[in-house]
């Protein structure tokens, strides 16, 4: 069998017949076929996104030690298992260092933005004071003299 689905998510005579038949047999079945026709082309990306999120979640569970029973089971080769454990801890340490570096950079960028904002504010205030001193002569009839 090829890698393509037997029934494509499109308005073909076969999918329309399945949808109508589904409504006759059991209305939720017809509704499911209609949904497949309309949004079936998005199923692959949806499945990929779900798999990625569950993989990320499960790797977090495994790292925390809660998933020992179904996570990284021992293979029976002690040398390989030891190597794998060392590599995983090395990767965890590298991830921790990368997260620390990212936090340091965020702090640096935040401080840089604050300094830039302070500089702009100081420039604004000095310009404002300069304008006020230039226009602070005596006022006659609402106009500066």
MIDO-241213 format. One record per atom (N, C-alpha, C): x, y, z; atom name; residue in three letters. Coordinates in steps of 0.02 Angstrom, whole numbers, padded with zeros to 5 digits. Example, Ala and Ser with C-alpha at 12.3 -4.5 7.8 and 13.67 -1.06 7.14 Angstrom:
// residues 2
@u=00660&v=-00284&w=00390&site=N&code=ALA
@u=00615&v=-00225&w=00390&site=CA&code=ALA
@u=00660&v=-00165&w=00390&site=C&code=ALA
@u=00642&v=-00112&w=00354&site=N&code=SER
@u=00684&v=-00053&w=00357&site=CA&code=SER
@u=00645&v=00002&w=00394&site=C&code=SER
// end
This chain:
// residues 145
@u=00043&v=-00059&w=00000&site=N&code=UNK
@u=00000&v=00000&w=00000&site=CA&code=UNK
@u=00045&v=00061&w=00000&site=C&code=UNK
@u=00023&v=00114&w=-00034&site=N&code=UNK
@u=00063&v=00175&w=-00037&site=CA&code=UNK
@u=00056&v=00214&w=00027&site=C&code=UNK
@u=00098&v=00268&w=00032&site=N&code=UNK
@u=00096&v=00308&w=00093&site=CA&code=UNK
@u=00037&v=00356&w=00094&site=C&code=UNK
@u=00002&v=00363&w=00038&site=N&code=UNK
@u=-00056&v=00408&w=00037&site=CA&code=UNK
@u=-00117&v=00372&w=00066&site=C&code=UNK
@u=-00161&v=00412&w=00094&site=N&code=UNK
@u=-00223&v=00383&w=00122&site=CA&code=UNK
@u=-00267&v=00358&w=00065&site=C&code=UNK
@u=-00307&v=00308&w=00080&site=N&code=UNK
@u=-00353&v=00281&w=00029&site=CA&code=UNK
@u=-00407&v=00332&w=00013&site=C&code=UNK
@u=-00428&v=00369&w=00063&site=N&code=UNK
@u=-00479&v=00420&w=00052&site=CA&code=UNK
@u=-00448&v=00487&w=00068&site=C&code=UNK
@u=-00440&v=00528&w=00017&site=N&code=UNK
@u=-00410&v=00594&w=00025&site=CA&code=UNK
@u=-00460&v=00642&w=00057&site=C&code=UNK
@u=-00435&v=00690&w=00096&site=N&code=UNK
@u=-00481&v=00740&w=00125&site=CA&code=UNK
@u=-00499&v=00793&w=00073&site=C&code=UNK
@u=-00543&v=00775&w=00026&site=N&code=UNK
@u=-00564&v=00821&w=-00026&site=CA&code=UNK
@u=-00635&v=00803&w=-00046&site=C&code=UNK
@u=-00666&v=00845&w=-00087&site=N&code=UNK
@u=-00734&v=00833&w=-00109&site=CA&code=UNK
@u=-00733&v=00787&w=-00170&site=C&code=UNK
@u=-00724&v=00723&w=-00157&site=N&code=UNK
@u=-00725&v=00672&w=-00210&site=CA&code=UNK
@u=-00790&v=00634&w=-00204&site=C&code=UNK
@u=-00810&v=00598&w=-00257&site=N&code=UNK
@u=-00872&v=00559&w=-00252&site=CA&code=UNK
@u=-00871&v=00509&w=-00194&site=C&code=UNK
@u=-00812&v=00479&w=-00182&site=N&code=UNK
@u=-00808&v=00430&w=-00127&site=CA&code=UNK
@u=-00819&v=00463&w=-00059&site=C&code=UNK
@u=-00788&v=00521&w=-00048&site=N&code=UNK
@u=-00797&v=00553&w=00018&site=CA&code=UNK
@u=-00868&v=00580&w=00027&site=C&code=UNK
@u=-00897&v=00604&w=-00027&site=N&code=UNK
@u=-00966&v=00628&w=-00022&site=CA&code=UNK
@u=-01013&v=00570&w=-00007&site=C&code=UNK
@u=-01002&v=00512&w=-00040&site=N&code=UNK
@u=-01043&v=00453&w=-00027&site=CA&code=UNK
@u=-01034&v=00429&w=00045&site=C&code=UNK
@u=-00972&v=00429&w=00069&site=N&code=UNK
@u=-00960&v=00409&w=00139&site=CA&code=UNK
@u=-00994&v=00457&w=00187&site=C&code=UNK
@u=-00992&v=00521&w=00172&site=N&code=UNK
@u=-01024&v=00570&w=00217&site=CA&code=UNK
@u=-01099&v=00560&w=00218&site=C&code=UNK
@u=-01130&v=00554&w=00161&site=N&code=UNK
@u=-01203&v=00544&w=00158&site=CA&code=UNK
@u=-01221&v=00478&w=00192&site=C&code=UNK
@u=-01183&v=00425&w=00178&site=N&code=UNK
@u=-01196&v=00360&w=00210&site=CA&code=UNK
@u=-01187&v=00365&w=00286&site=C&code=UNK
@u=-01136&v=00403&w=00307&site=N&code=UNK
@u=-01125&v=00412&w=00378&site=CA&code=UNK
@u=-01183&v=00447&w=00411&site=C&code=UNK
@u=-01212&v=00497&w=00377&site=N&code=UNK
@u=-01271&v=00531&w=00406&site=CA&code=UNK
@u=-01331&v=00484&w=00410&site=C&code=UNK
@u=-01338&v=00439&w=00361&site=N&code=UNK
@u=-01394&v=00392&w=00363&site=CA&code=UNK
@u=-01385&v=00341&w=00419&site=C&code=UNK
@u=-01324&v=00316&w=00428&site=N&code=UNK
@u=-01312&v=00265&w=00478&site=CA&code=UNK
@u=-01314&v=00294&w=00548&site=C&code=UNK
@u=-01273&v=00346&w=00560&site=N&code=UNK
@u=-01268&v=00376&w=00627&site=CA&code=UNK
@u=-01241&v=00446&w=00616&site=C&code=UNK
@u=-01281&v=00497&w=00634&site=N&code=UNK
@u=-01264&v=00566&w=00615&site=CA&code=UNK
@u=-01194&v=00588&w=00638&site=C&code=UNK
@u=-01168&v=00569&w=00697&site=N&code=UNK
@u=-01100&v=00590&w=00715&site=CA&code=UNK
@u=-01047&v=00562&w=00667&site=C&code=UNK
@u=-01060&v=00503&w=00639&site=N&code=UNK
@u=-01014&v=00474&w=00590&site=CA&code=UNK
@u=-01012&v=00518&w=00527&site=C&code=UNK
@u=-01068&v=00540&w=00504&site=N&code=UNK
@u=-01070&v=00585&w=00446&site=CA&code=UNK
@u=-01036&v=00651&w=00461&site=C&code=UNK
@u=-01046&v=00676&w=00522&site=N&code=UNK
@u=-01013&v=00738&w=00543&site=CA&code=UNK
@u=-00937&v=00729&w=00544&site=C&code=UNK
@u=-00914&v=00671&w=00568&site=N&code=UNK
@u=-00842&v=00657&w=00570&site=CA&code=UNK
@u=-00813&v=00656&w=00499&site=C&code=UNK
@u=-00849&v=00625&w=00452&site=N&code=UNK
@u=-00825&v=00623&w=00383&site=CA&code=UNK
@u=-00824&v=00693&w=00354&site=C&code=UNK
@u=-00874&v=00733&w=00369&site=N&code=UNK
@u=-00875&v=00803&w=00345&site=CA&code=UNK
@u=-00816&v=00842&w=00373&site=C&code=UNK
@u=-00802&v=00833&w=00438&site=N&code=UNK
@u=-00744&v=00866&w=00468&site=CA&code=UNK
@u=-00680&v=00843&w=00434&site=C&code=UNK
@u=-00675&v=00778&w=00418&site=N&code=UNK
@u=-00615&v=00752&w=00384&site=CA&code=UNK
@u=-00609&v=00784&w=00315&site=C&code=UNK
@u=-00663&v=00791&w=00280&site=N&code=UNK
@u=-00660&v=00822&w=00213&site=CA&code=UNK
@u=-00637&v=00894&w=00218&site=C&code=UNK
@u=-00663&v=00931&w=00267&site=N&code=UNK
@u=-00646&v=01002&w=00273&site=CA&code=UNK
@u=-00577&v=01014&w=00301&site=C&code=UNK
@u=-00557&v=00976&w=00353&site=N&code=UNK
@u=-00495&v=00991&w=00388&site=CA&code=UNK
@u=-00445&v=00934&w=00388&site=C&code=UNK
@u=-00456&v=00882&w=00348&site=N&code=UNK
@u=-00412&v=00824&w=00348&site=CA&code=UNK
@u=-00342&v=00838&w=00325&site=C&code=UNK
@u=-00333&v=00889&w=00282&site=N&code=UNK
@u=-00265&v=00905&w=00259&site=CA&code=UNK
@u=-00223&v=00933&w=00315&site=C&code=UNK
@u=-00253&v=00956&w=00368&site=N&code=UNK
@u=-00216&v=00983&w=00425&site=CA&code=UNK
@u=-00199&v=00930&w=00477&site=C&code=UNK
@u=-00221&v=00868&w=00467&site=N&code=UNK
@u=-00210&v=00816&w=00517&site=CA&code=UNK
@u=-00136&v=00800&w=00525&site=C&code=UNK
@u=-00097&v=00800&w=00471&site=N&code=UNK
@u=-00026&v=00783&w=00476&site=CA&code=UNK
@u=00010&v=00833&w=00520&site=C&code=UNK
@u=-00001&v=00898&w=00508&site=N&code=UNK
@u=00033&v=00949&w=00550&site=CA&code=UNK
@u=00007&v=00946&w=00621&site=C&code=UNK
@u=-00057&v=00933&w=00630&site=N&code=UNK
@u=-00085&v=00926&w=00698&site=CA&code=UNK
@u=-00053&v=00867&w=00734&site=C&code=UNK
@u=-00048&v=00811&w=00699&site=N&code=UNK
@u=-00017&v=00752&w=00729&site=CA&code=UNK
@u=00056&v=00765&w=00747&site=C&code=UNK
@u=00092&v=00799&w=00702&site=N&code=UNK
@u=00162&v=00815&w=00716&site=CA&code=UNK
@u=00168&v=00861&w=00777&site=C&code=UNK
@u=00125&v=00912&w=00781&site=N&code=UNK
@u=00127&v=00958&w=00838&site=CA&code=UNK
@u=00111&v=00922&w=00904&site=C&code=UNK
@u=00061&v=00878&w=00903&site=N&code=UNK
@u=00043&v=00841&w=00963&site=CA&code=UNK
@u=00101&v=00796&w=00983&site=C&code=UNK
@u=00132&v=00762&w=00935&site=N&code=UNK
@u=00188&v=00719&w=00951&site=CA&code=UNK
@u=00246&v=00758&w=00980&site=C&code=UNK
@u=00261&v=00817&w=00953&site=N&code=UNK
@u=00315&v=00858&w=00979&site=CA&code=UNK
@u=00301&v=00880&w=01051&site=C&code=UNK
@u=00239&v=00902&w=01064&site=N&code=UNK
@u=00224&v=00924&w=01132&site=CA&code=UNK
@u=00225&v=00867&w=01182&site=C&code=UNK
@u=00199&v=00809&w=01162&site=N&code=UNK
@u=00200&v=00753&w=01209&site=CA&code=UNK
@u=00271&v=00728&w=01219&site=C&code=UNK
@u=00313&v=00731&w=01167&site=N&code=UNK
@u=00383&v=00711&w=01175&site=CA&code=UNK
@u=00418&v=00758&w=01224&site=C&code=UNK
@u=00406&v=00823&w=01218&site=N&code=UNK
@u=00437&v=00871&w=01264&site=CA&code=UNK
@u=00413&v=00858&w=01335&site=C&code=UNK
@u=00348&v=00846&w=01343&site=N&code=UNK
@u=00321&v=00834&w=01409&site=CA&code=UNK
@u=00351&v=00770&w=01439&site=C&code=UNK
@u=00354&v=00718&w=01399&site=N&code=UNK
@u=00380&v=00654&w=01425&site=CA&code=UNK
@u=00454&v=00659&w=01440&site=C&code=UNK
@u=00492&v=00698&w=01402&site=N&code=UNK
@u=00563&v=00705&w=01418&site=CA&code=UNK
@u=00571&v=00742&w=01484&site=C&code=UNK
@u=00527&v=00789&w=01499&site=N&code=UNK
@u=00528&v=00823&w=01564&site=CA&code=UNK
@u=00510&v=00775&w=01620&site=C&code=UNK
@u=00462&v=00731&w=01608&site=N&code=UNK
@u=00442&v=00682&w=01658&site=CA&code=UNK
@u=00499&v=00633&w=01670&site=C&code=UNK
@u=00533&v=00613&w=01616&site=N&code=UNK
@u=00588&v=00565&w=01623&site=CA&code=UNK
@u=00646&v=00596&w=01660&site=C&code=UNK
@u=00661&v=00660&w=01645&site=N&code=UNK
@u=00716&v=00694&w=01679&site=CA&code=UNK
@u=00702&v=00702&w=01753&site=C&code=UNK
@u=00638&v=00713&w=01770&site=N&code=UNK
@u=00622&v=00724&w=01840&site=CA&code=UNK
@u=00622&v=00659&w=01880&site=C&code=UNK
@u=00625&v=00602&w=01845&site=N&code=UNK
@u=00628&v=00538&w=01880&site=CA&code=UNK
@u=00561&v=00505&w=01888&site=C&code=UNK
@u=00506&v=00537&w=01865&site=N&code=UNK
@u=00441&v=00507&w=01874&site=CA&code=UNK
@u=00428&v=00452&w=01822&site=C&code=UNK
@u=00462&v=00454&w=01766&site=N&code=UNK
@u=00448&v=00407&w=01712&site=CA&code=UNK
@u=00498&v=00351&w=01707&site=C&code=UNK
@u=00530&v=00331&w=01762&site=N&code=UNK
@u=00582&v=00280&w=01759&site=CA&code=UNK
@u=00555&v=00213&w=01734&site=C&code=UNK
@u=00493&v=00197&w=01749&site=N&code=UNK
@u=00467&v=00132&w=01730&site=CA&code=UNK
@u=00456&v=00124&w=01655&site=C&code=UNK
@u=00440&v=00177&w=01620&site=N&code=UNK
@u=00427&v=00172&w=01549&site=CA&code=UNK
@u=00471&v=00218&w=01508&site=C&code=UNK
@u=00519&v=00249&w=01538&site=N&code=UNK
@u=00562&v=00296&w=01503&site=CA&code=UNK
@u=00622&v=00262&w=01472&site=C&code=UNK
@u=00680&v=00278&w=01498&site=N&code=UNK
@u=00742&v=00249&w=01473&site=CA&code=UNK
@u=00754&v=00184&w=01511&site=C&code=UNK
@u=00730&v=00132&w=01483&site=N&code=UNK
@u=00739&v=00067&w=01515&site=CA&code=UNK
@u=00809&v=00042&w=01503&site=C&code=UNK
@u=00833&v=00001&w=01546&site=N&code=UNK
@u=00899&v=-00029&w=01538&site=CA&code=UNK
@u=00897&v=-00075&w=01477&site=C&code=UNK
@u=00950&v=-00072&w=01438&site=N&code=UNK
@u=00953&v=-00113&w=01378&site=CA&code=UNK
@u=00984&v=-00181&w=01391&site=C&code=UNK
@u=01018&v=-00188&w=01446&site=N&code=UNK
@u=01053&v=-00250&w=01460&site=CA&code=UNK
@u=01127&v=-00243&w=01448&site=C&code=UNK
@u=01147&v=-00193&w=01409&site=N&code=UNK
@u=01217&v=-00180&w=01397&site=CA&code=UNK
@u=01239&v=-00126&w=01446&site=C&code=UNK
@u=01276&v=-00145&w=01496&site=N&code=UNK
@u=01294&v=-00100&w=01551&site=CA&code=UNK
@u=01336&v=-00042&w=01525&site=C&code=UNK
@u=01382&v=-00055&w=01480&site=N&code=UNK
@u=01425&v=-00002&w=01454&site=CA&code=UNK
@u=01384&v=00050&w=01417&site=C&code=UNK
@u=01337&v=00028&w=01376&site=N&code=UNK
@u=01294&v=00075&w=01340&site=CA&code=UNK
@u=01250&v=00115&w=01388&site=C&code=UNK
@u=01220&v=00081&w=01436&site=N&code=UNK
@u=01177&v=00115&w=01484&site=CA&code=UNK
@u=01216&v=00167&w=01524&site=C&code=UNK
@u=01278&v=00151&w=01544&site=N&code=UNK
@u=01319&v=00200&w=01580&site=CA&code=UNK
@u=01336&v=00259&w=01536&site=C&code=UNK
@u=01354&v=00245&w=01473&site=N&code=UNK
@u=01370&v=00299&w=01427&site=CA&code=UNK
@u=01309&v=00344&w=01416&site=C&code=UNK
@u=01251&v=00313&w=01407&site=N&code=UNK
@u=01190&v=00351&w=01395&site=CA&code=UNK
@u=01174&v=00396&w=01456&site=C&code=UNK
@u=01181&v=00370&w=01515&site=N&code=UNK
@u=01168&v=00409&w=01575&site=CA&code=UNK
@u=01216&v=00469&w=01579&site=C&code=UNK
@u=01281&v=00457&w=01564&site=N&code=UNK
@u=01330&v=00512&w=01566&site=CA&code=UNK
@u=01313&v=00565&w=01514&site=C&code=UNK
@u=01295&v=00543&w=01454&site=N&code=UNK
@u=01278&v=00590&w=01401&site=CA&code=UNK
@u=01215&v=00630&w=01419&site=C&code=UNK
@u=01165&v=00597&w=01447&site=N&code=UNK
@u=01104&v=00633&w=01466&site=CA&code=UNK
@u=01118&v=00684&w=01521&site=C&code=UNK
@u=01161&v=00666&w=01570&site=N&code=UNK
@u=01177&v=00715&w=01621&site=CA&code=UNK
@u=01219&v=00772&w=01593&site=C&code=UNK
@u=01263&v=00756&w=01546&site=N&code=UNK
@u=01302&v=00809&w=01513&site=CA&code=UNK
@u=01256&v=00856&w=01475&site=C&code=UNK
@u=01207&v=00828&w=01440&site=N&code=UNK
@u=01159&v=00870&w=01403&site=CA&code=UNK
@u=01117&v=00912&w=01450&site=C&code=UNK
@u=01096&v=00883&w=01506&site=N&code=UNK
@u=01058&v=00921&w=01555&site=CA&code=UNK
@u=01099&v=00979&w=01583&site=C&code=UNK
@u=01163&v=00966&w=01595&site=N&code=UNK
@u=01207&v=01019&w=01620&site=CA&code=UNK
@u=01216&v=01073&w=01567&site=C&code=UNK
@u=01223&v=01053&w=01504&site=N&code=UNK
@u=01230&v=01101&w=01449&site=CA&code=UNK
@u=01166&v=01143&w=01442&site=C&code=UNK
@u=01108&v=01110&w=01449&site=N&code=UNK
@u=01044&v=01146&w=01445&site=CA&code=UNK
@u=01038&v=01197&w=01502&site=C&code=UNK
@u=01061&v=01177&w=01562&site=N&code=UNK
@u=01059&v=01222&w=01619&site=CA&code=UNK
@u=01103&v=01283&w=01606&site=C&code=UNK
@u=01164&v=01271&w=01579&site=N&code=UNK
@u=01209&v=01327&w=01564&site=CA&code=UNK
@u=01180&v=01373&w=01510&site=C&code=UNK
@u=01148&v=01343&w=01459&site=N&code=UNK
@u=01117&v=01384&w=01408&site=CA&code=UNK
@u=01060&v=01426&w=01436&site=C&code=UNK
@u=01020&v=01396&w=01480&site=N&code=UNK
@u=00966&v=01434&w=01512&site=CA&code=UNK
@u=00992&v=01491&w=01554&site=C&code=UNK
@u=01048&v=01479&w=01590&site=N&code=UNK
@u=01078&v=01532&w=01630&site=CA&code=UNK
@u=01105&v=01588&w=01585&site=C&code=UNK
@u=01137&v=01569&w=01529&site=N&code=UNK
@u=01162&v=01619&w=01482&site=CA&code=UNK
@u=01105&v=01660&w=01453&site=C&code=UNK
@u=01049&v=01627&w=01437&site=N&code=UNK
@u=00991&v=01663&w=01410&site=CA&code=UNK
@u=00964&v=01712&w=01462&site=C&code=UNK
@u=00962&v=01691&w=01525&site=N&code=UNK
@u=00937&v=01735&w=01578&site=CA&code=UNK
@u=00985&v=01794&w=01587&site=C&code=UNK
@u=01050&v=01782&w=01584&site=N&code=UNK
@u=01099&v=01836&w=01589&site=CA&code=UNK
@u=01091&v=01886&w=01532&site=C&code=UNK
@u=01081&v=01860&w=01472&site=N&code=UNK
@u=01073&v=01904&w=01414&site=CA&code=UNK
@u=01009&v=01945&w=01421&site=C&code=UNK
@u=00955&v=01915&w=01444&site=N&code=UNK
@u=00893&v=01952&w=01454&site=CA&code=UNK
@u=00903&v=02008&w=01504&site=C&code=UNK
@u=00939&v=01994&w=01558&site=N&code=UNK
@u=00954&v=02046&w=01607&site=CA&code=UNK
@u=00996&v=02102&w=01577&site=C&code=UNK
@u=01046&v=02083&w=01537&site=N&code=UNK
@u=01089&v=02132&w=01504&site=CA&code=UNK
@u=01047&v=02176&w=01456&site=C&code=UNK
@u=01004&v=02144&w=01415&site=N&code=UNK
@u=00963&v=02181&w=01367&site=CA&code=UNK
@u=00914&v=02227&w=01404&site=C&code=UNK
@u=00886&v=02203&w=01460&site=N&code=UNK
@u=00840&v=02244&w=01500&site=CA&code=UNK
@u=00877&v=02306&w=01527&site=C&code=UNK
@u=00938&v=02295&w=01553&site=N&code=UNK
@u=00977&v=02351&w=01580&site=CA&code=UNK
@u=00996&v=02400&w=01524&site=C&code=UNK
@u=01013&v=02373&w=01466&site=N&code=UNK
@u=01030&v=02415&w=01408&site=CA&code=UNK
@u=00970&v=02458&w=01388&site=C&code=UNK
@u=00910&v=02428&w=01386&site=N&code=UNK
@u=00850&v=02466&w=01369&site=CA&code=UNK
@u=00836&v=02519&w=01421&site=C&code=UNK
@u=00847&v=02502&w=01486&site=N&code=UNK
@u=00836&v=02551&w=01539&site=CA&code=UNK
@u=00884&v=02609&w=01532&site=C&code=UNK
@u=00947&v=02596&w=01517&site=N&code=UNK
@u=00997&v=02649&w=01509&site=CA&code=UNK
@u=00979&v=02693&w=01449&site=C&code=UNK
@u=00958&v=02662&w=01395&site=N&code=UNK
@u=00939&v=02701&w=01335&site=CA&code=UNK
@u=00878&v=02745&w=01351&site=C&code=UNK
@u=00829&v=02716&w=01385&site=N&code=UNK
@u=00770&v=02755&w=01404&site=CA&code=UNK
@u=00789&v=02813&w=01450&site=C&code=UNK
@u=00834&v=02801&w=01497&site=N&code=UNK
@u=00856&v=02853&w=01543&site=CA&code=UNK
@u=00891&v=02909&w=01504&site=C&code=UNK
@u=00933&v=02890&w=01456&site=N&code=UNK
@u=00969&v=02940&w=01415&site=CA&code=UNK
@u=00919&v=02983&w=01375&site=C&code=UNK
@u=00870&v=02950&w=01344&site=N&code=UNK
@u=00820&v=02987&w=01306&site=CA&code=UNK
@u=00779&v=03033&w=01352&site=C&code=UNK
@u=00762&v=03010&w=01411&site=N&code=UNK
@u=00724&v=03051&w=01458&site=CA&code=UNK
@u=00765&v=03111&w=01480&site=C&code=UNK
@u=00830&v=03100&w=01496&site=N&code=UNK
@u=00873&v=03156&w=01517&site=CA&code=UNK
@u=00880&v=03207&w=01461&site=C&code=UNK
@u=00886&v=03183&w=01398&site=N&code=UNK
@u=00890&v=03229&w=01342&site=CA&code=UNK
@u=00826&v=03270&w=01335&site=C&code=UNK
@u=00769&v=03237&w=01343&site=N&code=UNK
@u=00705&v=03271&w=01339&site=CA&code=UNK
@u=00699&v=03325&w=01393&site=C&code=UNK
@u=00719&v=03307&w=01455&site=N&code=UNK
@u=00713&v=03355&w=01510&site=CA&code=UNK
@u=00760&v=03414&w=01499&site=C&code=UNK
@u=00820&v=03403&w=01474&site=N&code=UNK
@u=00866&v=03459&w=01463&site=CA&code=UNK
@u=00840&v=03504&w=01407&site=C&code=UNK
@u=00813&v=03475&w=01354&site=N&code=UNK
@u=00783&v=03515&w=01300&site=CA&code=UNK
@u=00724&v=03555&w=01327&site=C&code=UNK
@u=00684&v=03524&w=01369&site=N&code=UNK
@u=00626&v=03558&w=01397&site=CA&code=UNK
@u=00647&v=03617&w=01441&site=C&code=UNK
@u=00698&v=03605&w=01483&site=N&code=UNK
@u=00723&v=03660&w=01525&site=CA&code=UNK
@u=00751&v=03717&w=01483&site=C&code=UNK
@u=00786&v=03700&w=01430&site=N&code=UNK
@u=00815&v=03750&w=01385&site=CA&code=UNK
@u=00760&v=03792&w=01353&site=C&code=UNK
@u=00706&v=03759&w=01331&site=N&code=UNK
@u=00650&v=03796&w=01301&site=CA&code=UNK
@u=00616&v=03841&w=01352&site=C&code=UNK
@u=00609&v=03815&w=01413&site=N&code=UNK
@u=00576&v=03856&w=01465&site=CA&code=UNK
@u=00618&v=03917&w=01482&site=C&code=UNK
@u=00684&v=03910&w=01485&site=N&code=UNK
@u=00726&v=03969&w=01501&site=CA&code=UNK
@u=00726&v=04019&w=01443&site=C&code=UNK
@u=00719&v=03995&w=01381&site=N&code=UNK
@u=00716&v=04041&w=01324&site=CA&code=UNK
@u=00651&v=04080&w=01322&site=C&code=UNK
@u=00598&v=04051&w=01346&site=N&code=UNK
@u=00532&v=04083&w=01343&site=CA&code=UNK
@u=00509&v=04109&w=01411&site=C&code=UNK
@u=00554&v=04117&w=01458&site=N&code=UNK
@u=00533&v=04137&w=01525&site=CA&code=UNK
@u=00538&v=04212&w=01537&site=C&code=UNK
@u=00539&v=04252&w=01485&site=N&code=UNK
@u=00539&v=04325&w=01493&site=CA&code=UNK
@u=00472&v=04349&w=01519&site=C&code=UNK
@u=00463&v=04413&w=01528&site=N&code=UNK
@u=00399&v=04439&w=01553&site=CA&code=UNK
@u=00343&v=04426&w=01502&site=C&code=UNK
@u=00285&v=04410&w=01528&site=N&code=UNK
@u=00227&v=04395&w=01486&site=CA&code=UNK
@u=00180&v=04455&w=01486&site=C&code=UNK
@u=00164&v=04482&w=01425&site=N&code=UNK
@u=00119&v=04537&w=01418&site=CA&code=UNK
@u=00061&v=04515&w=01373&site=C&code=UNK
@u=00000&v=04519&w=01398&site=N&code=UNK
@u=-00060&v=04498&w=01361&site=CA&code=UNK
@u=-00054&v=04427&w=01334&site=C&code=UNK
@u=-00028&v=04382&w=01373&site=N&code=UNK
@u=-00025&v=04312&w=01353&site=CA&code=UNK
@u=00032&v=04296&w=01306&site=C&code=UNK
@u=00071&v=04348&w=01285&site=N&code=UNK
@u=00127&v=04338&w=01239&site=CA&code=UNK
@u=00192&v=04352&w=01276&site=C&code=UNK
@u=00245&v=04313&w=01264&site=N&code=UNK
@u=00309&v=04331&w=01295&site=CA&code=UNK
@u=00336&v=04396&w=01266&site=C&code=UNK
@u=00368&v=04436&w=01307&site=N&code=UNK
@u=00393&v=04501&w=01284&site=CA&code=UNK
@u=00458&v=04495&w=01247&site=C&code=UNK
// end
